[in-house]
Amino acid sequence: MRTRQRVVLCGAALLMLHGAPALAQAPGPGTELPAQVEVGQARLMETLRSLPTARAALGDEASREGLRRTETLLTEALTALGYTPQVHQFKWALPMQPQGKGDGVAEGEHTYRNIIVEIPGRSKPDEVLLIGAHFDAVPGAPGADDNGSGTAALLELARVLKDVPMQRTVRLVFFNLEEVGLVGSSAYVKWLREQGQVGARGGVATEGERIAAPARLVGMISLEMLGYYSDEPGSQKSPVPPIKGVFEPPTVGDNIALVGFKRDEVFIRSFEAGMKAGSPGLKVFAFAFPLPLPDLMRSDHQPFYLAGVPAAMLTDTANFRNPNYHKATDTADTIDAERYARTVRGVASAVVQVAGEVEAAQK
């Protein structure tokens, strides 16, 4: 997650999410995931530990090499699962580089990659639910929670959802260069606009805009730090003070937060319902805020939201809870494996719910 930006907010600018309708019928409390969807706690942690602990574009050469190696590891892992990963390439130069000659490209500019796979929808393949996570870290931090936890979760989703028949297409995107300014996701949204999957004036593409590329995004979730939990009183902070009867954030870090904005509350409520139904005991706090506040725009959902796509961030709240945020102590042994796996089960359930599981008679 990008470095914290301080913001002063008027109390009335916040509103806890409640009572919004859902994209699809919300599952009942006894709803279970399809039998083939079995999130593995040990496998999640093994995947997380397998990521290079130095993978930062702004770090030393070893960190940049680790980032390149992570691109390769993810591509190989997805291929081994039976996918044909798509690679979205973009260029980015280190800051303060002198301008090159002729083409105006800065010296020191390098090619980076977002990595994409899809699970095609059965009856509504042109409607796409996108789940993303960034795999880069900051220099000097192993990045277990930020964002090895999101990366490993996305790989687990690729594994367990691959053969689940769903109505909508599910697109899984591993974003690069989030930590240097949401570079990878911003480049990807720009490409989506060029392909007609995001409207030229923002929002989902219109029928006319989708002639060349019929797919359109119905929602985006950014998996941003999913693994740190605490039962200690006062372990959960908030970027804004409580507002009695209006906004009363939790003060104990034993939950996962689904954060978005009032415009997208239908999408947020549907995803929240799916998470709770598929992962009993999971504490999910969903919030819809009237305004896109800086502290809530620090992940890869931001460029999608600004493009008009329904978008939200799923997070353990980073520096508002985790004392290891952007530090050398952000290691795998600080991850609460049980609650982390419970959260990922909830995400898998929500994806199936929002994408729309095909009824048994249609399989």
CORHUHU-V317128 format. One record per pair of residues at least 6 apart in sequence whose ideal C-beta (glycine too) atoms are under 7 Angstrom apart, sorted by sequence separation. I is the first residue (numbers start at 1). GAP is how many residues later the second one is. D is the distance in whole Angstrom. If there is no record, write none. Layout:
i & gap & d
I & GAP & D
I & GAP & D
This chain:
i & gap & d
79 & 6 & 6
100 & 6 & 6
121 & 6 & 7
137 & 6 & 3
177 & 6 & 4
178 & 6 & 6
192 & 6 & 5
198 & 6 & 7
199 & 6 & 5
210 & 6 & 6
242 & 6 & 5
276 & 6 & 6
305 & 6 & 4
316 & 6 & 6
319 & 6 & 4
324 & 6 & 4
56 & 7 & 4
57 & 7 & 6
78 & 7 & 5
99 & 7 & 6
100 & 7 & 5
177 & 7 & 4
178 & 7 & 7
193 & 7 & 6
198 & 7 & 6
199 & 7 & 6
242 & 7 & 6
275 & 7 & 6
289 & 7 & 6
304 & 7 & 4
318 & 7 & 5
54 & 8 & 5
55 & 8 & 6
176 & 8 & 4
197 & 8 & 6
260 & 8 & 5
276 & 8 & 6
54 & 9 & 4
97 & 9 & 4
98 & 9 & 6
137 & 9 & 7
161 & 9 & 6
175 & 9 & 4
189 & 9 & 6
196 & 9 & 5
200 & 9 & 6
275 & 9 & 5
57 & 10 & 6
75 & 10 & 5
97 & 10 & 5
175 & 10 & 5
199 & 10 & 6
258 & 10 & 6
301 & 10 & 4
324 & 10 & 6
55 & 11 & 4
56 & 11 & 6
97 & 11 & 4
205 & 11 & 5
238 & 11 & 4
301 & 11 & 6
54 & 12 & 4
55 & 12 & 4
135 & 12 & 7
204 & 12 & 5
272 & 12 & 6
301 & 12 & 5
93 & 13 & 4
134 & 13 & 5
196 & 13 & 5
204 & 13 & 6
258 & 13 & 6
292 & 13 & 6
52 & 14 & 4
94 & 14 & 5
133 & 14 & 6
158 & 14 & 5
196 & 14 & 5
236 & 14 & 5
258 & 14 & 5
272 & 14 & 4
299 & 14 & 5
55 & 15 & 5
93 & 15 & 5
157 & 15 & 6
173 & 15 & 7
236 & 15 & 5
93 & 16 & 4
134 & 16 & 7
135 & 16 & 4
196 & 16 & 5
197 & 16 & 6
236 & 16 & 6
52 & 17 & 5
92 & 17 & 7
133 & 17 & 3
196 & 17 & 4
234 & 17 & 6
235 & 17 & 6
236 & 17 & 4
269 & 17 & 7
52 & 18 & 5
91 & 18 & 5
92 & 18 & 7
133 & 18 & 5
154 & 18 & 6
195 & 18 & 4
197 & 18 & 5
233 & 18 & 7
235 & 18 & 4
268 & 18 & 6
51 & 19 & 6
91 & 19 & 7
197 & 19 & 6
198 & 19 & 7
233 & 19 & 6
91 & 20 & 6
92 & 20 & 6
133 & 20 & 7
154 & 20 & 6
197 & 20 & 6
268 & 20 & 6
133 & 21 & 4
231 & 21 & 6
89 & 22 & 5
90 & 22 & 6
131 & 23 & 7
151 & 23 & 7
230 & 23 & 4
231 & 23 & 5
265 & 23 & 4
89 & 24 & 5
229 & 24 & 6
230 & 24 & 7
88 & 25 & 7
229 & 25 & 6
87 & 26 & 5
88 & 26 & 4
131 & 26 & 6
258 & 26 & 6
262 & 26 & 5
256 & 27 & 7
261 & 27 & 6
262 & 27 & 7
87 & 28 & 6
88 & 28 & 6
255 & 28 & 4
256 & 28 & 6
257 & 28 & 5
258 & 28 & 4
259 & 28 & 5
260 & 28 & 6
261 & 28 & 5
262 & 28 & 5
254 & 29 & 6
255 & 29 & 7
85 & 30 & 5
86 & 30 & 4
226 & 30 & 7
255 & 30 & 5
257 & 30 & 7
85 & 31 & 7
261 & 31 & 6
85 & 32 & 5
314 & 33 & 7
83 & 34 & 4
250 & 35 & 6
78 & 37 & 7
259 & 37 & 5
78 & 39 & 5
129 & 39 & 5
131 & 39 & 7
135 & 39 & 5
75 & 40 & 6
128 & 40 & 7
136 & 40 & 6
74 & 41 & 5
117 & 41 & 6
127 & 41 & 4
128 & 41 & 5
129 & 41 & 5
130 & 41 & 5
131 & 41 & 6
132 & 41 & 4
133 & 41 & 6
134 & 41 & 4
135 & 41 & 7
136 & 41 & 6
138 & 41 & 5
271 & 41 & 7
71 & 42 & 5
119 & 42 & 6
127 & 42 & 7
133 & 42 & 7
134 & 42 & 7
136 & 42 & 6
137 & 42 & 7
119 & 43 & 6
122 & 43 & 5
124 & 43 & 5
128 & 43 & 5
130 & 43 & 6
132 & 43 & 5
136 & 43 & 5
267 & 43 & 4
71 & 44 & 7
122 & 44 & 7
123 & 44 & 5
124 & 44 & 5
125 & 44 & 5
134 & 44 & 3
261 & 44 & 7
268 & 44 & 5
121 & 45 & 6
122 & 45 & 6
121 & 46 & 5
169 & 46 & 7
264 & 46 & 4
119 & 47 & 7
121 & 47 & 4
264 & 47 & 6
121 & 48 & 4
219 & 48 & 5
264 & 48 & 6
120 & 49 & 5
119 & 50 & 7
134 & 50 & 7
168 & 50 & 7
221 & 50 & 6
118 & 51 & 6
119 & 51 & 4
260 & 51 & 7
118 & 52 & 7
260 & 52 & 3
118 & 53 & 5
132 & 53 & 7
259 & 53 & 6
258 & 54 & 6
259 & 54 & 5
116 & 55 & 6
117 & 55 & 5
239 & 56 & 4
258 & 56 & 5
259 & 56 & 7
116 & 57 & 5
256 & 58 & 6
257 & 58 & 5
114 & 59 & 6
115 & 59 & 4
114 & 60 & 6
256 & 60 & 6
257 & 60 & 6
282 & 60 & 5
74 & 61 & 7
114 & 61 & 5
281 & 61 & 7
282 & 61 & 6
114 & 62 & 6
284 & 62 & 7
113 & 63 & 6
279 & 63 & 5
112 & 64 & 5
282 & 64 & 5
70 & 65 & 5
112 & 65 & 6
279 & 66 & 4
278 & 67 & 6
279 & 67 & 4
253 & 68 & 4
278 & 68 & 6
67 & 69 & 6
154 & 69 & 6
114 & 70 & 5
153 & 70 & 5
276 & 70 & 7
278 & 70 & 7
279 & 70 & 6
275 & 71 & 3
278 & 71 & 2
112 & 72 & 7
275 & 72 & 6
277 & 72 & 6
278 & 72 & 7
150 & 73 & 4
153 & 73 & 6
114 & 74 & 5
150 & 74 & 6
275 & 74 & 6
83 & 75 & 7
150 & 75 & 7
224 & 75 & 4
274 & 75 & 5
275 & 75 & 5
63 & 76 & 6
149 & 76 & 6
150 & 76 & 6
274 & 76 & 3
277 & 76 & 7
81 & 77 & 6
147 & 77 & 6
149 & 77 & 4
222 & 77 & 5
77 & 78 & 6
81 & 78 & 6
147 & 78 & 6
149 & 78 & 4
222 & 78 & 5
57 & 79 & 6
146 & 79 & 5
222 & 79 & 4
271 & 79 & 5
274 & 79 & 3
55 & 80 & 7
56 & 80 & 6
59 & 80 & 4
78 & 80 & 6
82 & 80 & 7
145 & 80 & 5
273 & 80 & 7
274 & 80 & 6
55 & 81 & 6
56 & 81 & 5
58 & 81 & 5
81 & 81 & 6
220 & 81 & 6
236 & 81 & 7
239 & 81 & 7
55 & 82 & 5
56 & 82 & 6
145 & 82 & 5
238 & 82 & 6
56 & 83 & 4
145 & 83 & 5
237 & 83 & 4
270 & 83 & 7
271 & 83 & 6
220 & 84 & 4
236 & 84 & 7
237 & 84 & 7
270 & 84 & 5
92 & 85 & 6
236 & 85 & 5
235 & 86 & 6
128 & 87 & 5
130 & 87 & 6
229 & 87 & 7
256 & 87 & 5
55 & 88 & 7
126 & 88 & 5
128 & 88 & 7
132 & 88 & 7
226 & 88 & 7
228 & 88 & 5
53 & 89 & 4
126 & 89 & 5
127 & 89 & 7
128 & 89 & 5
129 & 89 & 6
220 & 89 & 5
224 & 89 & 5
227 & 89 & 7
126 & 90 & 6
128 & 90 & 6
129 & 90 & 5
130 & 90 & 4
131 & 90 & 5
132 & 90 & 5
133 & 90 & 4
224 & 90 & 7
225 & 90 & 5
226 & 90 & 6
92 & 91 & 5
127 & 91 & 5
132 & 91 & 7
219 & 91 & 4
220 & 91 & 4
221 & 91 & 6
222 & 91 & 5
223 & 91 & 6
224 & 91 & 5
225 & 91 & 5
230 & 91 & 7
131 & 92 & 7
217 & 92 & 5
218 & 92 & 7
219 & 92 & 7
222 & 92 & 7
221 & 93 & 6
225 & 93 & 5
228 & 93 & 6
90 & 94 & 7
228 & 94 & 4
48 & 96 & 6
51 & 97 & 5
90 & 97 & 4
225 & 97 & 7
48 & 100 & 5
51 & 100 & 6
74 & 100 & 5
88 & 100 & 6
48 & 101 & 6
88 & 103 & 6
48 & 104 & 4
204 & 104 & 7
47 & 105 & 4
202 & 105 & 5
203 & 105 & 3
204 & 105 & 7
202 & 106 & 4
228 & 106 & 6
228 & 107 & 7
229 & 107 & 4
44 & 108 & 5
47 & 108 & 5
227 & 108 & 4
228 & 108 & 7
44 & 109 & 7
47 & 109 & 7
198 & 109 & 5
199 & 109 & 6
227 & 109 & 6
229 & 110 & 5
198 & 111 & 6
44 & 112 & 6
43 & 113 & 7
227 & 113 & 4
189 & 114 & 4
193 & 114 & 7
226 & 114 & 6
185 & 115 & 4
189 & 115 & 6
39 & 117 & 6
186 & 117 & 5
226 & 117 & 5
182 & 118 & 6
185 & 118 & 5
189 & 118 & 5
226 & 118 & 7
57 & 120 & 6
182 & 120 & 6
39 & 121 & 6
178 & 121 & 7
182 & 121 & 6
38 & 122 & 6
58 & 122 & 6
178 & 122 & 6
37 & 123 & 5
56 & 123 & 7
57 & 123 & 6
37 & 124 & 7
223 & 124 & 7
175 & 125 & 5
36 & 127 & 6
37 & 127 & 6
36 & 128 & 6
34 & 130 & 5
219 & 135 & 7
1 & 145 & 5
1 & 146 & 7
134 & 166 & 6
132 & 168 & 5
146 & 172 & 7
2 & 176 & 7
2 & 177 & 6
145 & 177 & 6
145 & 179 & 7
146 & 179 & 6
2 & 180 & 7
146 & 180 & 7
170 & 181 & 6
146 & 184 & 6
141 & 185 & 5
145 & 185 & 5
170 & 185 & 5
141 & 186 & 6
144 & 186 & 5
149 & 186 & 6
166 & 186 & 6
141 & 187 & 6
143 & 187 & 6
144 & 187 & 5
161 & 187 & 6
168 & 187 & 4
138 & 188 & 5
140 & 188 & 6
142 & 188 & 6
144 & 188 & 5
156 & 188 & 6
160 & 188 & 6
164 & 188 & 6
167 & 188 & 6
168 & 188 & 6
141 & 189 & 5
142 & 189 & 5
145 & 189 & 7
166 & 189 & 4
167 & 189 & 3
144 & 190 & 6
145 & 190 & 6
157 & 190 & 7
161 & 190 & 6
166 & 190 & 6
144 & 191 & 6
149 & 191 & 6
153 & 191 & 5
157 & 191 & 6
166 & 191 & 6
167 & 191 & 6
166 & 192 & 6
165 & 193 & 4
153 & 194 & 7
157 & 194 & 7
165 & 198 & 5
131 & 220 & 6
129 & 222 & 7
1 & 223 & 5
1 & 224 & 6
129 & 225 & 6
14 & 226 & 6
129 & 226 & 5
14 & 229 & 6
11 & 230 & 7
9 & 231 & 5
15 & 231 & 6
16 & 231 & 6
7 & 232 & 7
11 & 232 & 5
15 & 232 & 7
14 & 233 & 4
121 & 234 & 7
123 & 235 & 7
122 & 236 & 5
23 & 243 & 6
22 & 244 & 7
23 & 244 & 6
26 & 244 & 7
20 & 245 & 4
21 & 245 & 6
33 & 245 & 5
20 & 246 & 5
24 & 246 & 6
27 & 246 & 7
31 & 246 & 4
15 & 247 & 7
22 & 247 & 6
23 & 247 & 4
26 & 247 & 4
27 & 247 & 7
31 & 247 & 7
17 & 248 & 6
22 & 248 & 4
29 & 248 & 7
20 & 249 & 4
28 & 249 & 7
27 & 250 & 4
17 & 251 & 6
22 & 251 & 6
17 & 252 & 7
17 & 269 & 5
17 & 270 & 5
16 & 271 & 6
17 & 271 & 4
15 & 273 & 6
15 & 274 & 7
14 & 275 & 6
15 & 275 & 6
13 & 277 & 6
13 & 278 & 6
49 & 283 & 5
9 & 284 & 6
48 & 284 & 6
7 & 286 & 6
7 & 287 & 5
45 & 287 & 7
48 & 287 & 7
7 & 288 & 6
5 & 289 & 4
5 & 290 & 6
4 & 291 & 7
45 & 292 & 5
2 & 296 & 4
41 & 296 & 6
44 & 296 & 7
1 & 297 & 5
41 & 297 & 7
44 & 297 & 6
1 & 298 & 6
41 & 300 & 4
44 & 300 & 6
39 & 302 & 6
39 & 305 & 5
39 & 306 & 5
39 & 309 & 6
37 & 311 & 5
4 & 315 & 5
33 & 315 & 6
37 & 315 & 7
33 & 316 & 5
1 & 317 & 5
34 & 318 & 7
33 & 319 & 6
34 & 323 & 7
27 & 326 & 6
24 & 329 & 6
24 & 330 & 6
23 & 331 & 6
24 & 332 & 6
